[in-house]
Amino acid sequence: MNGSPVNHDISYYKYRCPICGWPCTKEKIPGLNVPVTKTGSYGSKATPTGEPFYDELYKATSVSFVAATGDSPAYLADSSNLFGDKQFKSEMTIRVETSSGTNDGDYKIAARGVSRSEIALDSSSDLTTEDAATAGTVTISRLAYKPNITRGCPGCGTLSSRGEAT
């Protein structure tokens, strides 16, 4: 234990929104799978969208690029077969940076476009065919956002647990 007592009385973690009466949670209740009160966008009573940043997921010299042909989408290929282990997800926005500069840019992964050895891009993505030796070191990052965590009401969007409408 870290020296601070843990309060297991559920009433300590719960309150009702003073604006709409929605039941809210102050913080995660220890030992229970109860999430904190809603995070993210609240519309007109909003927390602004989190600040975007690119989080590096993979850096290698084994990545090549294949241009789209006919019905086949453009894709990235990894001879090390590590794409499946690097947290790439379908429809994720990624940023590619290469030593050559040829295929640098932001791309969207196609639906069900990730396998161990390939990342298929959506139909709007355009790549130039380039082997791994020419591309050099390839860094692939995902678009992420620094979270804006609030203690706002998921019912009405009020951001203050003290009942002050924002």
ABEGO torsion letter per residue (X at the ends): XAGBBBBABAAAABBBBAAAGBBBBABBBBGBBBBBBBBEBAEAABBBBBBBBBBBABBBAABBBBBBBEABBBBBBBAAGAAAAAGBBBGBBBBBBBAAGAABEBBBBBBGABBAABBBBBAABBBBBBBAAAAEBBBBBBBBBBBBBBABBAAAGBABAAGBBX
